[in-house]
Amino acid sequence: LLQEMRAIVTPIPGTTRDFIEESLNIHGISVRITDTAGIHSTDDLIEREGIRLVWEKLNTADAVILLLDGSKPLTDEDRDIINQFNNLNILPVINKSDLDHQLTTGEIESFFNKASPLWISAKFGDGISELKDRIYNLIVNNADEIDGKVMISNLRHKTALERTTNCINQAISSLNNGLSPEFAALDIREALDALGEITGETVTEDILDRIFSSFCIGK
């Protein structure tokens, strides 16, 4: 998803113990993703504590990508763990599509009434583009269930929204104080212009300079 080497990866269970968090932009939405330890039984005290923290993290997530190894059949332990995911907003993903399949789509669908699994190959990148689409749809379709907080990833947008808020508050204050409606109208016009800087309806040389200052153009 990040298109870069972010964490140590080995075939040895327990390689990932601490949370690894990064942000990425998916179709205009800023998404904070957290890679966690795999969930399984272990006698290692440190690894067991890491897995306990995973369950705490899952309960606060807006959505959960359940990553399964498609080259191995499910064990009884796997089934017990998957059954505990029923109350979460789940996107099941089956990795290693480039190897012989030991899992079936129907088998995973039987655990989740709404979610059909997506096959990917992290090694070769197959299905990653579709994975981003599925994450986006999962967020959009469950927007009403998310706490409503808005994340702004662009400083220019943040400045424009702050200016919009200030102008609207000034317009309300003018009307409450009995000033001529023309004063409020000017504030509303300025608020609309600020929003237009985000939507592209308002474009000035200063805005263009700020936009293109973040681009690196080869010569």
Salt bridges, closest charged atoms under 4 A:
GLU21 OE1 - ARG32 NH2 3.50
GLU21 OE2 - LYS57 NZ 2.87
GLU22 OE2 - ARG6 NE 2.51
ASP44 OD2 - ARG17 NH2 3.21
GLU47 OE2 - HIS40 NE2 2.66
GLU49 OE2 - ARG52 NH2 2.55
GLU56 OE2 - ARG52 NH1 2.50
ASP69 OD2 - LYS96 NZ 3.04
ASP76 OD1 - ARG79 NH1 3.61
GLU107 OE2 - ARG79 NH2 3.39
ASP133 OD1 - HIS27 NE2 2.67
GLU162 OE2 - LYS158 NZ 2.47
ASP193 OD1 - ARG189 NH2 3.31
GLU197 OE2 - ARG163 NH2 2.51
ASP206 OD2 - ARG210 NH2 2.98
